[in-house]
Structure formats: structure tokens, C-alpha cells
Amino acid sequence: MPGLVLGAILRAAALPLPGMEDFGSWKVWSYAAAHDPTSVYGVGGSPPERRVLRWRDAAVTTDYPPLALDELGAVGRLYRAVSPTYEDSTLLTVGLKLPGLLAEIGLVVVLLTWGRRVYGWDRAAGAALTFWLNPAIVIDGAALGFLDPQMAVPAVMSLMAIFAGSPGLAGVLLSAAILTKPHPIFVAPVIVAALLARPAASRAQAAVRFVAGSGLTAAAIVGPVIVRGAWSNLVQAVGRLATHDMVSAQAANVWWLLTYVLRVLDVWKEWGPRQALAQRLRILGISRVIALGYPNPRAVGLILVGLAILLAMWRMKRARSLADGAALAGWTAWAYAMLAAQVHENHLYLAVPFLAVAAGLDRRYTRMAWTVSLIATLNLYLFEGLGMGWPPLVDRTSSFIDASVLLAVVNVGAFVWFTVNKGAAVFSPDRQ
């Protein structure tokens, strides 16, 4: 299939790129986890120790769940066999991107095997290629080196397992996704709603298998950390993810628009209208917004996302197919990236593979899938380019008003349109 070859070529060209700024932290984490993965958060202490991880001239802490660090540590152990002194190199960069690449390949293989048997070759291949050739997927993983693929792919496959009648496997996959990065927590209720939408006769049994699979997986991943005496250290580390003081962390969403409005108002009189409107937008702290007398964006965002999740769960009861279920999960991930505070430029990624599957299996979701994919791609590229040393070809301030602000306007408009417009929306009556 030419599309598979093209996708492989794009990834082969992107893998040696140095990755985004945080990729240096992945290298430190891999070095530490290669030596002792159960102590990367620190061990014990009162208050719990917050371990500083060191490699070469770098000193960082970690706030990611243990499965992400286990994966980086596995790569680190292999690399140590090649480079006992753990030198910085292109080989290390490529190696740390391989878990994400393997996750991507895994989803394509499942779609072209199980998907082909269940949905036919055309639809299965359509889903596989929509994912494999998606620019957001390529730039996020192979180019920039984010850990999103190994988080999002298990979440997508968890929903697929539910529609395939394998609730135990679904629990395993969802637990693995959340313990890689926490963001699937926001789509987990929708996936559980799909499970509970099963026929009443099998619902209880399916729920037991799902919980058992999820619990056993979590125990296997977190257990070694607990045995080591580092549970409180892990909780402290991962908990820091919810405390970042950022209204929007460069995500082109409603909070980025609020950031722009407040920044413009702040300098309007001093700079004048033209310079105020044309400023290069910077992240604004939640603490600053509260100090100005506005409601806490973190609390407002959580309420809005919670309402979106409830809406998607209600609609999942009437989802007749995996395509409908994947579209709902993708819309929920989009709602999180749109409405929550502290969202980063790469967080819309979670919606992309869900919508790729939905679009491949049902053409009515094609416009939604590619709209979200292009927005996610531009959001990444405007801030990260193709990684360190590969900035965007055109600066985002070249458009007078910062291009990321314009992208946020497009993103908000697209989200509203696909949510409410009859014939195009996930919640359209003609889909019931």
C-alpha cells in the first residue's frame, strides 16, 4: 500500500530530528530509569522526597506516571549496551522516539487485521491511512518526540476492544494509557459509558472483567514503586501536573483567546492599539487572572469539561457503532483541549486518533477528523516548528495579530460548528 510506505518515509526522515525543548528531559529520565526505575520520584521522606535526576549537565525532576518512565528506561537499558557512558547522540534521540512509533504501528496493524475482518478492507484501510498519514501524528511523535502516541493509542484501542466484545482487554489498555500520561482520564468516562451501553444481560460481567483488567494492570505497573516505598513520592510528583500556573500553555483554545484579550487590555494605553494588538502572545498565569478579580480558570475549565463529558456519556448510550463511539471520544478529547485551563499545544493530539478511526469507518466524520488534525498540526508547528533548531518557516507574528490567536478563533468556531450544526455534528439528531 503506497500510503503505508509514504508514512514510513516521513517518519524515517523525522526520527533523527532533535525533538522539542522538553525532549532533553526525556533523556535524563531514560538515564535514571535505566538504572533504577522505582526511585525516579524519590523514596520516602517526610515530606516526601522530590528526587532531582541528573545526567551530564542536566538536572530535572519528573512528574509523569510510571509507565512512561518504564518505557524510557527500557530504551535506556538498550542504549547503555551500545554506549556504556550514555553519550548524547542521534541514536539516543531515535531510540527514545521508538516506543511512540511502535504504538503507531500497533494501531495500524490492528486496523488492517481485526478491522479488515470486521469492517472490510476499504473502511479499515481508510482508518489506518487517516491515522498513519496524519500530519499531527507525524509531527507530534516522530518529529517532536512527545510521548502522546504511547498514551493515545492504548486509549483508542481500549474503545475498540469494548466494541469487539473484550472488556478485560479494554481495561488493560485504558489503565496503560492513563499510567503513561493522565490525559485519557478525560475520555475514560466516555469509554466506560460505551461499556455500560452493552445489553443488560452481559453488562455486569463485562464491567467486572473491565475493572479486573484495569486493576491488575495498574497493580503491575505501580506495584514495584509501592514496594520500594515510593508511593507518596509518585503521588506528589504526578500531582504537580495539576498545579501549573498557566491559563493556557500555548494551546489555541478559549483560554488562549482570554490570554490575548487580557494582554491587549493591559498595554493598550501604554503601547497604543496597533502595537497592543500585534504583540507576540505569551503565557499568562492563573494567579494573575485571579488577582485581577476574575474567576479561577482552573475551576471554570473543570466545570465546563465535566459538562462536556456528561453530554458525551449520555450520547454514548445511543452510539450504534465503533465510528460513533470513536467520534464521541474524539469530541470529548477536543472539548478537554478547548475548555480546560493549563492545556499545552500538544494536548489536542488525543482527539486525533479517535477521529481518524471514526472517519475511516464512517465518512460522515471525515471533515471533523481532518479539521481537528490540521488545527492540532498548526498549533504544534507555530510553537515548536519541527523541534530544536528547526523553527517555523514563518514567524507567528507575521500575520499582524499573532497567528496562534487566529488559530484559536478558528478552533473555537470549528468546535462550536461541529457540536451544534445538524448533519455535521456528533450530537446531530440524524445520528440517533
Secondary structure, 3 states (H helix, E strand, C coil): CHHHHHHHHHHHHHCCCCCCCCHHHHHHHHHHHHHCHHHCCCCCCCCCCCCCEEECCEEECCCCCHHHHHHHHHHHHHHHHHCCCCCCCHHHHHHHHHHHHHHHHHHHHHHHHHHHHHHCHHHHHHHHHHHHCCHHHHHHHHHCCCCCHHHHHHHHHHHHHHHCCCHHHHHHHHHHHHCCCCHHHHCHHHHHHHHHCCCHHHHHHHHHHHHHHHHHHHHHHHHHHHHHCCHHHHHHHHHHHHHCCCCCEECCCHHHHHHHHHHHHHHHHHHCHHHHHCCCCCCCCHHHHHHCCCCCHHHHHHHHHHHHHHHHHHHHCCCCCHHHHHHHHHHHHHHHHHHCCCCECCHHHHHHHHHHHHHHHCHHHHHHHHHHHHHHHHHHHHHHCCCCCCCCCCCHHHHCCCHHHHHHHHHHHHHHHHHHCCCCCCCCHHHC
